[in-house]
Amino acid sequence: MAAEAHAGYERATPSTLSAIMGTLLALTARESLLGRPTT
């Protein structure tokens, strides 16, 4: 049971990381398009 939960966590982690990276990339791209840093 613990192994299955661990496997599910490892399977869910990449999608979560990619979602976070996608958000960061989108924010960075928007700042670049605006031409000014958001503080």
C-alpha positions as CSV (number, residue, x, y, z in Angstrom):
1,M,0.0,0.0,0.0
2,A,2.8,2.4,0.9
3,A,4.6,1.5,-2.4
4,E,1.5,2.3,-4.4
5,A,1.1,5.7,-2.7
6,H,4.8,6.4,-3.3
7,A,4.4,5.5,-7.0
8,G,1.4,7.7,-7.3
9,Y,3.3,10.6,-5.7
10,E,6.2,10.2,-8.1
11,R,3.8,10.0,-11.0
12,A,2.0,13.2,-9.9
13,T,5.2,15.2,-9.2
14,P,6.4,15.8,-12.8
15,S,3.0,17.3,-13.9
16,T,3.1,19.6,-10.9
17,L,6.6,20.7,-11.6
18,S,5.8,21.3,-15.3
19,A,2.7,23.3,-14.3
20,I,4.9,25.5,-11.9
21,M,7.5,25.9,-14.6
22,G,4.9,26.8,-17.2
23,T,3.5,29.5,-14.9
24,L,7.0,30.9,-14.2
25,L,7.7,30.9,-17.9
26,A,4.4,32.6,-18.7
27,L,5.1,35.3,-16.1
28,T,8.6,35.8,-17.3
29,A,7.4,36.1,-20.9
30,R,4.7,38.6,-20.0
31,E,7.3,40.7,-18.1
32,S,9.6,40.6,-21.2
33,L,6.7,41.7,-23.5
34,L,5.8,44.5,-21.1
35,G,9.4,45.6,-21.1
36,R,9.4,46.3,-17.4
37,P,10.1,44.1,-14.3
38,T,7.3,43.5,-11.9
39,T,8.4,43.9,-8.3
